[in-house]
Amino acid sequence: MGKDKGKTGKKHSKEWFEALLIALVVATIIRVFVIESYRIPTSSMENTLLAGDFLFVNKYVYGAKVPFTDIRLPGIDSVERGDIVVFKFPKDRSLNYIKRCVAVSGDTLEIRDRALFINGKEATVPEHAQFLADLMPAGDPDRQVFPKFSGFNKDNYGPIRIPRKGDVVTLNKKSYYQYASLIGEEGHSISTAGDAILIDGQPADTYTIEQNYYFVMGDNRDNSLDSRFWGFLPERDVVGQALMVYWSWNPHISLLHPVEKFSSIRWQRTGLMVH
């Protein structure tokens, strides 16, 4: 009897362990390939998304990446204008950023006195977008704006074409700053020698784009580190599409003050679909 009891106990323990292991594997697969949680750290998407919002991010829709590789699984859709996307920040891929895609590969983008134009047509301003700073007039260049020496600023920008795979772009002194970082990220060395542009050590006056790119902006247009400042978003860095807010509270209140922290919960944002 005692031996049978011991065997039964071991069998139950093994079953529990196997069930736990399977649950862990399934949860990992879901997190890697289907849905992942993301926390909004800054105010760059206010008032569409608030600092302290916790989101579910749909990774399946665009095709999740296989970990530790550049392989992307087939998705059911591609990034479209208006999508709110989470992506690896191209300047530091250890960080995830969230912005709204305002232009896709092949589009020509221009901002005139804050009004956004895509392919010559004025784009609709997102419902909760906001402008908090004074307008910067055309002809007042901002040195922090991409590309370097363009003469653009955050409120008067472009026109600029969003690179598309297969585009053949002209390389010269003027376009160097627009494409140098992109070419480097695509695995080539680029440098200058006098008036000549060198790619992989060879003179080149054209370059063929190897992947698709997007242009993203925050809905809080005057407080967003976005494509206007660091350039085009490579398709390979897209993580997924923002789906739903499942939790929200004030991120500036410490957990060491539980009463205040609990009081800051934004119950009305729970279940909010992101668009």
C-alpha positions as CSV (number, residue, x, y, z in Angstrom):
1,M,0.0,0.0,0.0
2,G,2.7,2.4,1.0
3,K,4.7,1.7,-2.2
4,D,1.5,2.2,-4.3
5,K,0.9,5.5,-2.5
6,G,4.5,6.6,-3.2
7,K,4.2,5.7,-6.9
8,T,0.8,7.6,-7.2
9,G,2.4,10.7,-5.6
10,K,5.3,10.6,-7.9
11,K,3.0,10.1,-10.9
12,H,0.9,13.1,-9.9
13,S,4.1,15.2,-9.3
14,K,5.3,14.3,-12.8
15,E,2.0,15.2,-14.3
16,W,1.9,18.5,-12.6
17,F,5.5,19.2,-13.7
18,E,4.7,18.3,-17.3
19,A,1.6,20.5,-17.3
20,L,3.6,23.4,-15.9
21,L,6.3,22.9,-18.5
22,I,3.8,22.8,-21.3
23,A,2.1,25.9,-20.0
24,L,5.4,27.7,-19.8
25,V,6.3,26.7,-23.4
26,V,2.9,27.8,-24.7
27,A,3.1,31.1,-22.8
28,T,6.6,31.7,-24.3
29,I,5.4,30.9,-27.8
30,I,2.5,33.4,-27.4
31,R,4.8,36.1,-26.1
32,V,7.4,35.7,-28.8
33,F,5.1,35.2,-31.8
34,V,1.6,36.4,-31.0
35,I,1.0,39.0,-28.2
36,E,3.4,40.8,-25.9
37,S,2.8,43.4,-23.1
38,Y,4.3,46.9,-23.5
39,R,4.3,49.9,-21.1
40,I,4.1,53.5,-22.3
41,P,7.1,55.2,-20.7
42,T,6.8,58.8,-22.0
43,S,4.2,61.3,-23.1
44,S,5.1,61.3,-26.8
45,M,1.7,59.7,-27.8
46,E,-0.5,61.9,-25.5
47,N,-3.4,62.1,-25.5
48,T,-4.0,59.0,-27.5
49,L,-1.8,56.9,-25.1
50,L,-0.7,58.1,-21.7
51,A,2.5,57.4,-19.8
52,G,1.6,54.6,-17.5
53,D,-0.6,52.8,-19.9
54,F,0.0,49.0,-20.3
55,L,-0.8,47.6,-23.7
56,F,-1.1,44.3,-25.5
57,V,0.9,44.4,-28.7
58,N,-0.1,42.2,-31.7
59,K,3.1,40.7,-33.0
60,Y,1.4,38.2,-35.3
61,V,-0.3,40.8,-37.6
62,Y,2.9,42.0,-39.3
63,G,4.8,38.6,-38.8
64,A,6.8,38.1,-35.7
65,K,10.6,37.8,-35.9
66,V,12.3,34.5,-35.0
67,P,14.5,35.3,-31.9
68,F,18.2,36.0,-32.5
69,T,17.7,36.1,-36.2
70,D,16.6,38.5,-39.0
71,I,14.0,36.0,-40.1
72,R,10.4,37.3,-40.1
73,L,7.5,34.9,-40.2
74,P,4.7,35.7,-42.7
75,G,2.1,38.1,-41.3
76,I,-1.5,38.7,-42.2
77,D,-1.1,42.4,-43.0
78,S,1.6,45.1,-43.6
79,V,2.1,48.4,-41.7
80,E,-0.4,51.0,-43.0
81,R,-0.7,54.7,-42.5
82,G,-2.4,55.4,-39.2
83,D,-1.2,52.2,-37.5
84,I,0.3,52.7,-34.0
85,V,3.4,50.5,-34.0
86,V,5.9,49.3,-31.5
87,F,9.4,49.0,-32.8
88,K,13.1,48.6,-31.9
89,F,14.6,52.1,-31.7
90,P,17.0,52.1,-34.7
91,K,19.6,54.1,-32.7
92,D,19.5,51.7,-29.8
93,R,17.7,48.4,-30.5
94,S,17.7,47.5,-26.8
95,L,14.8,50.0,-26.5
96,N,11.3,49.7,-27.7
97,Y,9.5,52.8,-29.0
98,I,5.9,53.4,-29.9
99,K,4.7,55.9,-32.6
100,R,2.1,56.3,-35.3
101,C,3.0,55.4,-38.9
102,V,2.3,58.4,-41.0
103,A,3.9,57.4,-44.3
104,V,4.9,54.1,-45.8
105,S,7.5,53.0,-48.4
106,G,7.3,55.0,-51.6
107,D,5.3,57.9,-50.1
108,T,6.4,61.5,-50.3
109,L,5.9,63.4,-47.0
110,E,5.8,67.1,-46.3
111,I,4.9,69.2,-43.3
112,R,3.7,72.7,-43.9
113,D,3.1,74.8,-40.8
114,R,2.3,71.6,-38.8
115,A,-0.1,70.3,-41.5
116,L,1.0,66.9,-42.7
117,F,0.8,66.1,-46.4
118,I,1.3,62.6,-47.9
119,N,1.7,62.5,-51.7
120,G,0.4,66.0,-51.9
121,K,-2.8,65.4,-50.0
122,E,-3.4,66.7,-46.5
123,A,-3.6,63.9,-43.9
124,T,-6.2,63.8,-41.2
125,V,-4.9,64.8,-37.8
126,P,-5.3,62.0,-35.2
127,E,-8.3,62.6,-32.9
128,H,-6.3,63.1,-29.8
129,A,-3.1,64.6,-31.3
130,Q,-1.9,67.8,-29.7
131,F,0.6,70.7,-30.3
132,L,2.0,72.4,-27.2
133,A,4.9,74.6,-28.4
134,D,5.1,77.6,-30.6
135,L,5.1,77.0,-34.3
136,M,8.5,77.1,-35.9
137,P,8.3,79.0,-39.2
138,A,9.7,77.7,-42.5
139,G,13.3,78.8,-43.1
140,D,14.2,78.4,-39.4
141,P,16.3,75.3,-39.5
142,D,16.7,72.9,-36.5
143,R,20.1,71.3,-36.4
144,Q,18.7,68.3,-34.5
145,V,16.3,67.4,-37.3
146,F,17.0,64.7,-39.9
147,P,18.7,64.8,-42.3
148,K,21.6,66.9,-41.3
149,F,21.9,70.3,-43.1
150,S,18.4,69.9,-44.6
151,G,17.1,73.2,-43.4
152,F,13.9,71.4,-42.0
153,N,12.3,71.9,-38.7
154,K,9.6,69.9,-36.8
155,D,6.8,72.1,-38.2
156,N,8.0,72.7,-41.7
157,Y,9.6,69.5,-43.0
158,G,10.3,68.0,-46.4
159,P,9.3,67.1,-49.0
160,I,11.1,63.8,-48.5
161,R,10.5,60.4,-50.1
162,I,10.2,57.3,-47.8
163,P,12.6,54.7,-49.2
164,R,11.1,51.6,-50.8
165,K,12.9,48.3,-51.5
166,G,14.3,48.5,-55.1
167,D,14.4,52.3,-55.2
168,V,17.6,53.6,-56.9
169,V,18.7,56.8,-55.2
170,T,21.2,59.3,-56.3
171,L,24.2,59.8,-54.1
172,N,25.9,63.2,-53.8
173,K,27.0,65.6,-51.1
174,K,23.4,66.8,-50.6
175,S,21.9,63.3,-50.3
176,Y,24.7,61.8,-48.3
177,Y,23.3,62.7,-44.9
178,Q,19.8,61.4,-45.9
179,Y,21.1,57.9,-46.9
180,A,24.4,57.4,-45.1
181,S,22.9,55.8,-41.9
182,L,20.5,53.7,-44.0
183,I,23.2,52.3,-46.2
184,G,25.3,51.5,-43.1
185,E,22.4,49.7,-41.5
186,E,22.0,47.7,-44.6
187,G,25.4,46.3,-44.1
188,H,27.7,48.5,-46.2
189,S,30.5,50.9,-45.4
190,I,30.0,54.4,-46.7
191,S,32.4,57.3,-46.7
192,T,33.4,60.4,-48.7
193,A,36.6,61.2,-50.5
194,G,36.5,64.7,-51.7
195,D,33.4,65.0,-53.8
196,A,33.1,61.3,-54.3
197,I,30.9,58.9,-52.3
198,L,32.4,55.5,-51.5
199,I,30.3,52.4,-50.8
200,D,32.4,49.4,-49.6
201,G,35.4,51.4,-50.8
202,Q,34.2,51.9,-54.3
203,P,33.0,55.1,-55.9
204,A,29.2,55.2,-56.3
205,D,26.7,57.8,-57.5
206,T,23.6,55.6,-57.0
207,Y,22.5,53.0,-54.4
208,T,19.7,50.4,-54.6
209,I,17.5,50.3,-51.4
210,E,17.4,46.8,-49.9
211,Q,14.4,46.9,-47.7
212,N,11.2,48.9,-47.0
213,Y,11.0,51.9,-44.6
214,Y,8.4,53.9,-42.7
215,F,8.1,57.4,-41.3
216,V,6.6,57.5,-37.8
217,M,5.6,60.4,-35.5
218,G,4.2,60.8,-32.0
219,D,0.7,62.2,-31.6
220,N,2.1,64.7,-29.1
221,R,3.8,66.4,-32.0
222,D,5.9,68.9,-30.0
223,N,7.2,66.3,-27.6
224,S,8.2,63.3,-29.6
225,L,11.6,61.9,-30.6
226,D,10.5,60.4,-33.9
227,S,11.4,60.1,-37.6
228,R,11.8,63.9,-37.9
229,F,14.8,63.6,-35.7
230,W,16.4,60.2,-36.3
231,G,15.2,59.2,-39.8
232,F,13.4,56.3,-41.4
233,L,12.1,53.2,-39.6
234,P,13.4,50.0,-41.2
235,E,10.8,47.3,-41.7
236,R,12.9,44.8,-39.9
237,D,12.7,46.8,-36.6
238,V,8.9,46.7,-36.4
239,V,7.7,44.6,-33.4
240,G,4.0,44.8,-33.7
241,Q,0.8,46.8,-33.7
242,A,-0.7,48.4,-30.5
243,L,-3.9,46.5,-29.7
244,M,-5.5,47.4,-26.3
245,V,-4.9,49.1,-23.0
246,Y,-5.3,46.5,-20.2
247,W,-4.1,48.6,-17.3
248,S,-3.2,52.2,-16.6
249,W,-2.0,54.3,-13.7
250,N,0.2,57.3,-12.8
251,P,3.8,56.2,-13.4
252,H,5.2,59.0,-11.3
253,I,3.8,57.7,-8.0
254,S,6.0,55.2,-6.3
255,L,4.8,51.7,-5.2
256,L,6.1,52.7,-1.8
257,H,3.0,54.8,-1.6
258,P,0.4,52.0,-2.2
259,V,-2.7,54.1,-1.3
260,E,-1.8,56.9,-3.7
261,K,-0.7,54.4,-6.4
262,F,-4.0,52.5,-6.2
263,S,-6.0,55.8,-6.3
264,S,-4.2,56.7,-9.5
265,I,-5.5,53.7,-11.4
266,R,-7.3,55.0,-14.6
267,W,-10.2,52.4,-14.6
268,Q,-11.8,54.1,-17.6
269,R,-8.9,53.2,-19.8
270,T,-9.0,49.5,-19.1
271,G,-10.1,47.6,-22.3
272,L,-9.5,50.7,-24.4
273,M,-8.9,49.7,-28.1
274,V,-5.9,51.6,-29.6
275,H,-6.4,53.5,-32.8
